[in-house]
Amino acid sequence: MRKLLATSMALISASAFSLPIDWHGTLGFDTTSISKFRRITSTVDNSNSGNAGNRGTQEVPLGNGSKANASWQSYVFRLEPNLLVNDSATIKAELTSGYARGGTLGDSSTQSQEAGFGNALYGYNTTSGDDLQINKLFMELYSDTATYVIGRHSYHYGLGAIYHAGEDTWDRLPYIRDGVTLKVKLGNFNIQPYWARIGSGNTLTKATRIKEVGVSLVYDNVEKDMAFGIHYAKKKNAPFNSEMIADVDANLPTTTGSLGKTDVKITDIFFKKKFGDFSFGVEVPIFSGDIGSVTSTETKYNAKAVLFESDFKAGDNWSFGVDAGKVDGEDGTAASFKAMYLNPNYQIANLLFRYNLRAISTTPGTRNVYDSYITNALYAKAHLNYQTEKWSWTGAFIWARAEETATAGTTSFNHTTNKTFVATQNQADDLGMELDLDFNYQWNKEIKIGGSFGYLFTGDYFGFTNTATPNAVENSYMMALKTSIDF
């Protein structure tokens, strides 16, 4: 922390008297408790009981003790200076500390991105330490015809299912890319072609580089309350890059290796419309192409998701809506890899999908509890909102079912451990149902106090052990309190 303060003071003193700086940022602290985070009644840790059990079971490690309860306190920190150079140029940055824009109180903020294919899809730093980190650093150059964004910057598109800028206070893992984006506005059309370097590996040779080239076209008509767009991109990973890793090897259960050469196409379509007090949005991201050695051989990638969000304003204070989604999972066959992983900031529940439960009982620094993605799910959510000038309350009911499950006698895929295995039993597809309640109190313009509660009626999907005796599932619940300053 002393390093963080010293670095911050040095930056401020060096630049405060040379250029006009507009300071923004966020500092938030929260405390979270999860009861029965393993979601089973067993008090014995069988998560590593044999090769077959390790690969097929949904059981997560127990860690020390016999009570599967978890509690931790964390923080988020973002310092966002904007330096106005002149009428044609601005320098912007986001400074933070630790992995996922923060850390856990009482521990080092050094964290590493967990090996897994979901992580390989998104661009954010894989490791961070206690020192001040540069999440964003870019220039915006303004001309009569376009705006040029050059450097490390974020990007948001559609509902945020894949490209999520992470602008909310508690968004921990924004989509970041290093490169050049051209922003052109022609009437109601917004066109953004870009070139990005996602990672350079451990050398500067072409054999270790990752690049992404794409363009988004968005039509946004405010008068008609309608917007639609299409985003198309190609992400190429060189054969010897070590940053794009996947712990999904079909034959070596403990080996993490490079994906190798990949060439993935991303097509993302969205539509938004408002009819008076009713509004809805749809987003359909599609991934296709060559994904490299995601199993033991070169693999085709073919995954998609269909997402729907709606809201109806029933009065000055009340609103309600229904959300739904279908996110592909992997079936374990060698023909192609089909699992879709949504951006970790895109969440629908307070407990289900939100946390990487395997990170709770492992050594700090090896996994992060917020590396969690919606994948392999068909879900529906009904929500009711009440809001006043100071208070906001949201209640929600979520139902979810797994798209792909283990089938006896076939090669299947464990979405918890990212490993293939030969199934000897059939797996249930019921992920469960969840009741959520959230509140926020706006103490003043800058300070907000909030809390969350979630109760999961655990589905039998989580009791699967790939043996004749599945675990008995147990309901789980979480509680969290948080406070933040936005300035």
N, C-alpha and C positions, 0 to 999 in steps of 0.2 A: 504493500500500500504506500510506503514511503517513496518507492520508485515512481509510482503513479502520480503522486502529488508533486514530486520534484519535476518530473517531465512536463506536467500540466503547467506549472508556474513558469518554467522556462519558455514554453511555447507562447504563453500569454505575454510575458514581459518582452520577448523578442519582436513581437509583431503588433502589439497594441497601439504603438505610437507611429506606425508607418502606413497602415491601411485601415480604413473603416471596417470593423468586424461586427457582424450580426451573430450573436451567440444563441444557440438553441441546444436543447438536450433533454435527457431523461435520467432520473435516478429513482430506482424502485427497489423495495425490499419485500419479500414475502416469506411466509411459513406454510409448509404443506405437510399434511399427514394422510397416509393411505393405510387403511386397515385391511388385512388379508390380501396383500398385494399379489400373492401367488395364485389367488382365486381357487384354491383347493383346500380341503380339510386336513390333508396329510401334514404332519409335523416332521417328516423325515425327508431329507434331500436325496431324491433319486434322479436328479436332472442329468447326472453323468454316469448312470448305471449301465455301462456297456456301450459298445459302439452303436448298435442298432437303437437302443433306448435313447442315447444322446441325440441321435439324428432325427428321430421321429417324435419324441415326446414334446408336448406343449409346456411341460413343467419348467419353471424358471428357478434359478438357484435360490436356496433359502438363506445362505449366509450364516452369520453367528446368531445363536439363540434359537428358540423353538417357536416363538411367536412371529408370524409373518406380517409384521407391521413395520411401517417406514415413516420417518419424520425427518425433514431437513428444512433449512432456511437458505435462501439464495438471494441474489441481487442481479439487477440489470443496470447497465450504465452506458449511456451514449452522450457524447459531447460533439455537437455539430456546428462548427464555425463556418460562416459564409463570409468570404473576403471579397468586397466589391473593389475590383481593380479600376474599372472605368465603365462607361456606358456599353461597352462591347464585350466585356469579359468579367466573369466571376469565378472564384476558386471556392470549391465546397469540399467538406471532409466529414467523416464520421470517425471519431476516436472512441475506443472502448478498451476494456480490460478483460482478458480471459476468453475462453471458448464460449460460444453462444451468447455473446454480449454481456458476460458477467461471470459469476462463479457461485460457489457454495460457501456459506459462512463456516469458518472453522477449518477449512481445507484450502490448499493451494488452488488458485484459479486455473492452473494448467490442466487442460483437458485435451483429449484426442478424439477425432472423429472415428466412430466405430466402423470397422470393416463391414461392408454390406452393399448390395447393389443399389438400394435406395439412395444411399449417400453419394454414389457415383454420378447421379443425375444432376446434382445441384452444385453451384459454385459458391463455396464459402471456405474460409481458412480451415484446414484440417487440424491444426494444432495452435494453441495460443497459450501465453504465459501470463505472469503477473504484471509485466510491463505494459505500457500503453500500446494498444494495437491500432493499426490503421485499417478500418473496415472499408472506408471509402476515401478516395482522394482524386478529384477530377476537376477539370475546367469546363465551363460553359461559355462558348463563344457565340455572340448574337450577330446575325446579319439580317438584311431585309427579306431574305428568302428562306432562311433556315436557322436552326440552332444546332451547334456542334457540341457534343458531349464527348470529352476525351479523358480517359483515365479509368480508375476503378469506381464503378457506379452501380446502382441498383436499377431494377426494372420491374414494373408491375403490368400485368395484362389480364383482362377479363375479370373473372371472379377471384383470381389469385391461386388457382388450383396448381399451376406449374410455376409460373413466374409471379412471385410474391415479393414486393419491395420491403415488407416488414416495417410499416410505418406506425403501427400501434405500439403502445408502451411496452407490452409484454411479448411482442414478436421477437423471438430470440435468434432465428436463423434466416435472414433475408437472402434472396437470390442476388448474387453479386457477380459482375463480369468485368474484366479488364479489357478495354478496347475503345472503339469509336462508334458512337451512335449519331445518326443524322436525323433531326426532327424537322419534318416539313408539314406545314398546314395549308391545305388548299380547300377553302370553304369549310364544309363539314367533314372533310377527310383529313385524317392524320396518318402520315406515312413515316415509318421509322426503319430504315435499313441500318444494319450494324455489322461490325466485325469484332470478334472478341477472342482473346487468348485466355482460356480457362485455367491452364496449368502448363508449366514448362518442364516438369519432372526434375531430375537431379542434374541435367546438363542442358545446354542450349542447342543441342543438335536437333535436327528435324525428327529424328527417331524417337524423341521423348516428348514432343509437343502435343497439346490439345488445342483445337480451335473450334469456334462456332461462328457461323455466318448465317444471317437471317434477315427477315423483313416482316414488319407488322403493318397491316392496313386496317384502320378503324374508321368507320363512319359514325359520327356522333351528332345527332340533330336534337338540340335542346328544345326547340319549338314543338317537335313531335314526341318528345320524351322517349327517344329510341336510339339505340346504339348497337352496332354489330361489327364484327371484325374477324380477321383471319391472320394468324401468325404462322410463318413457315420458316424453318431453320434446319441447318445440317450441322451436326456436331461430330467432329472427327478426332479420334484418339490415336496417336502414333503407337506402333507396336511395343516399344520399350518404355512407355511411360509407367511410372510406379505410383502415381497419385490416384488413378482410376482403378480402385481395387474392389474385389468382390470375394467374400468368404462363402462361396457357393460351390466349391469344387466337388464333383460327384464322387471322386474316389479317395481324396485325402481330407478327412473330416476336420483336421486341425490346421490345414495350410491356407494361408491367405496369399493370393498372388495377383499379378497384374491382369487386367482384362485383355490386354493385347490390343491389336488394331481394331477399331470400331468405326462405323460410319452410320450414324443414326439420323433419321429424318423426324422432325417434330412438326406436326400440323395441329394447330389449336384454333378452334372456331368458337365464338361466343356471340350471344344475342341478349340484349336487355330491352325491356319495354315497360312503360308505365301507363296505366289506364286510370286516371283520377287518383283514387286512394290505393289502388292495387298496382303492385310492381312485381316483376319476376325477371330472372336471369337464367340463362342456360350456357354451359361451357362443355365442349367436347374435345379434350386433348387426345391425340393419337401419336404413338411412337412406332416407328418401323425402321427396318434396315438390318445391318450387321452389328451385333453387340460384342463380338470377340469371344474370349474363352470364359463365358459366364458359367459353363459347366466344364466338362473335360475336353470339349471340342469347340470349334468355331460355331457360333449360334446365331440364328436369325432372331430379330426382336420384333414382336407384334403385340402391342398392348394399347388399351384405350380406357377412357373413363367417360361417363355421361353424368353431368351434375346439374341439379335444378335447385334454385332458391326462389322463395316468394315471400311477400309481405303485404299485409292489408292494414291500413291505418283506420282504426275503428272510431277514433275520436281524438281529442286533444292529448290524451294521455295513454290510450291503449292501442296496441297493434298485435297482430298475430300472423302466423304463416306456417307453411309446410316446406321443408327441404327434403331432397332425395338424391340418391346417387348410386351408381353402379361402377365399381372400380375393379378392373380385371385382376385375377390372381394367376399364379403359375400352377400347372397341373403336373409338372414333373417329367413330362415326356421330352425326348431329345429333339423333337421336330423344330421347336422354337421356344423362346422365352417370352411369357405372356403377362408377367406381373407389372402392373402400373403402380407407381408410388407418387402420391400427391405431395406437394410442398409441405414441410413440417409445420409451417405457420397456418396451413389450412386444416382446421380441426372442427369437429361437429359436436363433441361431447367433453365433459370435464374429466372423465376417467377412461372410457373406451377409446383406444387409438392414441391417446395424448402422451403417454409416458413409455419410455423404453424400460420395461420392468427388469430386464436382465442387468441394467446398470445399477440397480439399487443394492445388490449384494456383491458387487465386484469391487476390486481395488480402485479407488478414485484415480482418475486420469486415464483409465483404459477404456471406459465407456461414458457416455453422457446421457442422463435421464431424459433429456429433451430431444434426442435423436429418434424421433418416432414419426411414422408416416401412415396415413390411411392407405391401405392396400387390401386386395382380396375381400371386398365387402360389397354387399347390397344393403343399403340402409334407407331409413325414412326418419324424419325428425319433425315433430310439431312443437312450436314455440309460442309463448305468450309473453308480451312485454308491457310493462307499465313504467312510465317516465314522467317525472316532474322536473322543475328547474334544478333541484338539488339531487334527487334520488332517481335511480333506475333499477328496476327489478325484472329479471328474466327467468321464466320457468320453461323447462323443455322435457319432452319425452322422446327417447331415441330407441329404435329397434334396428338390429343388424343381423345379417346372415352372411356366412362365408361363401364366396363364389366357387372356390376350389377346396376340396378336402381329400384326405387320404382314402384310397380304395384298396381293399385287401388284394394282394397278388399283383399290384402294379407299382411302378416307380412313382413316388409322390414328392411333394415339396413342402418343407416346413417353413412357413413364413415368419416364424419367431426366430429361428436360428439361421435362416437363409441356406439350408442344406437339403439336398435330395436324399431320399432313403427308400428302401423297399418296404412297402406297407404290408403288415400281416393282419391288420384289423381295419374295419371301416370307421371313419371319423364322422361325428355329428357336425352339422353345418350351423348350429345355433350359436351365435356370438353373444346373445343376451339382449336385455332391455335395460335402459338406464333412465333414471329421473335426476334432473339437474336443477339447481337454483343458483342464480348469481345476483349480486347486488353491488352497486357502486354509489358512493356518496361524494358529491363534488363539494369538498370543504370550502374551497375558493377556486379562483380561476386556474391556479397552478397545481393545487394539491387534491389528490383523489384517494379515497379509502374504499376498499372493496373486499369482497369475499366470494367464495365458491363452495358449493356442496354437490356431490354426485354420488348416487347409489346405484351400483350395477347388479342387476339380477343375472348372475353369471350363467352363460350358456354352456352346454355340454361339450362344445368345441374345445374348451380349455382343459377338459379332463382327459384328453387323448394321450395315451402313453405308448401306443403301438404294441401293446400287450393285451392279453385276454382280460386283464383287470385294470380298467381305467381308473383314474383318480376321481373321487367324489368332489364335485365343484362346490364352491362356497361363495356367497355373495360378498362383494367388496364395496367399500365406500371411501370417499376422500373428503377432506375439508381443507380450505386454504384461506388465509387472510393476507392482504397486501396493501401497501401504501406507496404512492409514487408522487414525484414532483416533475412536472413538465414545464420547461421554461424556454 
